[in-house]
């Protein structure tokens, strides 16, 4: 358990997400509020990396695990898959409303096959991955 890592990870992620939310929406990107949130996120994330380096294997994000090729390649693959899913989830309702001329409710109904297919495939892939490709923490060392 790493309470110091959690106390640094939580605020850094919160400040980053708040800066990304506020920037351009509620405040200009050059406003002091957004810049301070970004600087705070970078500073607390840098402090988190230093604390995790000092903690070694007992940290909340063990740095030796991140150095493994299978871990960062898996992260890149999952980031690409999630980005593709988010793009489809965002643009399909816009397509249904703007091009097809459907109402927002009908656009949601048209999205049901996509959502149901995503739920089923995520469940199947999770079960198959757990059964055949499960790595323990000791396998990463």
C-alpha positions in Angstrom: 0.0 0.0 0.0 1.4 3.4 -1.0 -0.6 6.2 0.6 1.9 8.9 -0.5 1.7 7.8 -4.1 -2.1 7.9 -3.9 -2.0 11.4 -2.3 0.1 12.6 -5.2 -1.6 10.7 -8.1 -5.1 11.8 -7.2 -4.4 15.6 -7.2 -2.2 15.5 -10.3 -4.8 13.6 -12.3 -7.6 15.9 -10.9 -5.6 19.1 -11.8 -4.8 17.8 -15.3 -8.5 17.0 -16.0 -9.7 20.3 -14.6 -7.2 22.2 -16.7 -8.3 20.3 -19.8 -11.9 20.9 -19.0 -11.6 24.6 -18.2 -9.1 25.4 -21.1 -11.0 26.8 -24.0 -14.5 26.1 -22.5 -14.9 28.3 -19.4 -11.5 30.1 -19.5 -9.0 30.9 -22.2 -6.0 28.6 -22.4 -3.7 31.5 -21.5 -5.6 32.3 -18.3 -3.9 32.1 -15.0 -6.3 29.5 -13.7 -5.6 27.0 -16.5 -1.9 27.6 -16.5 -1.7 27.1 -12.7 -3.6 23.9 -12.9 -1.3 22.6 -15.6 1.8 23.6 -13.7 0.4 22.0 -10.5 -0.4 18.8 -12.4 3.1 18.7 -13.9 4.8 19.4 -10.6 2.8 16.9 -8.6 3.3 14.3 -11.3 7.0 14.9 -11.3 7.0 14.6 -7.5 5.0 11.3 -7.9 7.6 9.9 -10.2 10.4 10.8 -7.8 8.5 9.2 -4.9 7.8 6.1 -6.9 11.5 5.9 -7.8 12.4 6.1 -4.1 9.7 3.5 -3.2 10.9 0.9 -5.6 8.7 -2.1 -6.0 6.4 -1.0 -3.2 5.1 2.1 -5.1 1.6 2.6 -6.6 3.2 2.6 -10.1 6.3 0.4 -10.0 8.6 1.9 -12.5 10.3 -1.4 -13.4 7.0 -2.7 -14.6 6.5 0.2 -16.9 9.9 -0.5 -18.5 8.7 -3.9 -19.7 7.9 -3.9 -23.4 4.8 -6.0 -23.0 3.3 -3.4 -20.6 3.8 -0.3 -22.7 3.0 -2.0 -26.0 -0.3 -3.2 -24.4 -1.0 0.3 -23.2 -0.5 1.7 -26.7 -2.7 -0.9 -28.2 -5.5 -0.3 -25.6 -5.2 3.5 -26.1 -5.7 3.0 -29.8 -8.7 0.7 -29.3 -10.3 3.1 -26.8 -9.7 6.1 -29.0 -11.4 4.2 -31.9 -14.3 3.3 -29.7 -14.8 6.8 -28.4 -14.7 8.2 -31.9 -17.4 5.8 -33.0 -19.4 6.5 -29.9 -19.2 10.2 -30.4 -19.6 10.5 -34.2 -22.3 7.9 -34.9 -25.1 9.8 -33.0 -24.0 13.0 -34.8 -24.2 11.2 -38.1 -27.6 9.8 -37.3 -28.9 13.3 -36.4 -27.2 15.4 -39.0 -27.2 13.1 -42.1 -30.0 10.7 -41.5 -32.2 13.3 -39.8 -33.1 11.2 -36.8 -34.2 12.7 -33.5 -31.9 12.4 -30.5 -34.1 9.5 -29.1 -34.0 7.6 -32.4 -30.2 8.3 -32.7 -29.9 6.5 -29.3 -32.0 3.6 -30.5 -29.9 3.4 -33.6 -26.8 3.2 -31.4 -28.1 0.1 -29.5 -26.6 -2.5 -31.8 -23.2 -0.9 -31.5 -23.4 -0.7 -27.7 -24.7 -4.2 -27.3 -21.9 -5.5 -29.6 -19.3 -3.7 -27.6 -20.7 -5.1 -24.3 -20.7 -8.7 -25.6 -17.3 -8.5 -27.2 -15.8 -6.9 -24.1 -17.2 -9.7 -22.0 -15.9 -12.4 -24.3 -12.5 -10.9 -24.7 -12.2 -10.4 -20.9 -13.1 -14.0 -20.3 -10.8 -15.3 -23.0 -8.0 -13.1 -21.8 -8.4 -14.2 -18.2 -8.4 -17.8 -19.1 -5.5 -18.0 -21.6 -3.4 -14.9 -21.2 -3.3 -14.2 -17.5 0.1 -13.0 -16.3 0.9 -12.8 -12.7 2.9 -10.0 -11.2 5.9 -12.2 -10.9 5.8 -12.9 -14.6 6.7 -9.2 -15.3 10.0 -9.3 -13.4 
